[in-house]
Amino acid sequence: MEYDYLIVGAGLFGATFAHQAHKQGKRCLVIDRREHLGGNVYCENIDGINVHKYGAHIFHTNNKEVWDFVNSIVPFNRYTNSPVANYKGKLYNLPFNMNTFYQMWGVTTPAEAQMRLESQRAAALRALDGREPQNLEEQARLLIGDDIYERLIKGYTEKQWGRSCKDLPAFIIKRLPVRMVFDNNYFNDRYQGIPIGGYNRLIDGLLEGVETRTGIDFIKERKECNSQFSILNSKFKKIVYTGSIDEYYGYCYGKLEYRTVRLEQERINDSNYQGNAVVNYTERNIPYTRIIEHKHFEMFGSEVESIPTTIISKEYPAEWKEGMEPYYPINDERNTALYAKYKELADREENVIFGGRLAEYKYYDMAPVIERALAAI
Ligand SMILES: Cc1cc2nc3c(=O)[nH]c(=O)nc-3n(C[C@H](O)[C@H](O)[C@H](O)COP(=O)(O)OP(=O)(O)OC[C@H]3O[C@@H](n4cnc5c(N)ncnc54)[C@H](O)[C@@H]3O)c2cc1C
């Protein structure tokens, strides 16, 4: 069999590329080493609830073209991300806004909230005594004051990084925007939502009419053949590779590092566990950072009670080790330099396109991944 493209990876990059290529009359084969399509946006349906298997995914963008594109594949719902933080049993709205300040200090006007913030920032500035902030803790106190730092930032950040805020560099937090309005919408983007019926419908729609095979590892297949362009008893003019770039090159310069999240899923005999999709736990001594209750991404109002059970996932940030999901690239000096070396090799390839979060070793939200896949063809 002869194909124009072998697309390695059935995530959003691979699926979007395949969709466009197919529309242009190109013959594509999409393979994935996992047993399912969709990459990290894949959902498993449990009790009629779409469970985000690789972490909660909320689509958001300012790009109307991308929004129209995904909605042409499957319409999106009106989900608006409004996380809540739980600190020692008390709830606070996020991102920091007038609701949060009311919950924190009982203030009811922007002027009162501003006064509180200013007096706490001034105290942090005095404590520095003319020095620049030396670590994340000092930087955060300066930007937002003690109360918000202690209750909503400190513990959460320490769990995320596995280190004390005093040992983290100040530059990690450059800005901590506050909203002097009552607005719990987490994203500033014009468009957001979840595909109606779940992300698998988006992936299935993108891959409609495209040949796909799951449970096939490109790296393994390639080992058994003389040329990577003729594997799986087929010939390919070009390869679109969305796997890890260091793995593609046999780790010849060494391994890139990641941070990851361990997800602990529970099925609960209650129709509504926490009343919101996302609840952050900001205390240091609760080991997880967030609890996701999946049904709230797609069920609103009394729909929530239509299913008597619910599925939650607790998120535990973790150091990445072999065999774990490589989620977040680490953009420190070592890894940035290492990636640059692999990128040099990739730039020399004539018939291989590297795209997506693993091949580009870069954290991308979904909308930018789609933008890049649309531009790559
Ligand atoms: C925990 C988490 C939460 C996120 N939440 C959001 C969010 O709320 N909003 C948002 O916009 N974005 C979010 N993202 C980002 C989003 O997941 C990515 O933008 C998107 O999944 C990237 O798609 P991709 O195709 O590049 O990669 P992937 O989805 O990782 O797809 C790559 C595929 O390639 C396959 N593959 C790799 N190597 C091989 C091989 N050798 N042979 C065959 N197949 C191979 C993999 O199995 C995988 O399926 C989140 C990411 C994470 C990690």
The ligand as an ORCA input file, in Angstrom:
! r2SCAN-3c Opt
* xyz 0 1
  C      -2.507     17.209     32.566
  C      -2.761     18.083     31.360
  C      -3.866     18.919     31.321
  C      -4.089     19.729     30.201
  N      -5.167     20.551     30.203
  C      -5.383     21.350     29.148
  C      -6.476     22.255     29.139
  O      -7.263     22.338     30.101
  N      -6.659     23.042     28.052
  C      -5.827     22.996     26.962
  O      -6.049     23.729     25.975
  N      -4.781     22.116     26.945
  C      -4.536     21.314     27.995
  N      -3.478     20.441     27.971
  C      -2.626     20.364     26.765
  C      -3.117     19.310     25.744
  O      -3.127     18.042     26.339
  C      -2.181     19.303     24.526
  O      -2.216     20.569     23.911
  C      -2.544     18.267     23.450
  O      -2.929     17.061     23.988
  C      -1.332     18.041     22.571
  O      -1.631     17.158     21.525
  P      -0.457     16.366     20.803
  O      -1.047     15.705     19.620
  O       0.701     17.267     20.592
  O       0.082     15.331     21.879
  P      -0.566     13.953     22.535
  O      -1.974     14.221     22.832
  O       0.349     13.601     23.588
  O      -0.472     12.957     21.318
  C       0.738     12.318     20.951
  C       0.419     10.864     20.647
  O       1.560     10.238     20.059
  C       1.593      8.908     20.473
  N       2.942      8.378     20.294
  C       4.073      8.820     20.887
  N       5.122      8.084     20.472
  C       4.644      7.154     19.614
  C       5.234      6.095     18.869
  N       6.546      5.817     18.945
  N       4.451      5.317     18.079
  C       3.118      5.555     18.013
  N       2.509      6.549     18.696
  C       3.262      7.331     19.485
  C       1.170      8.977     21.922
  O       0.699      7.717     22.378
  C       0.087     10.052     21.888
  O      -1.188      9.467     21.755
  C      -3.208     19.664     29.091
  C      -2.097     18.825     29.137
  C      -1.857     18.068     30.257
  C      -0.636     17.203     30.291
*
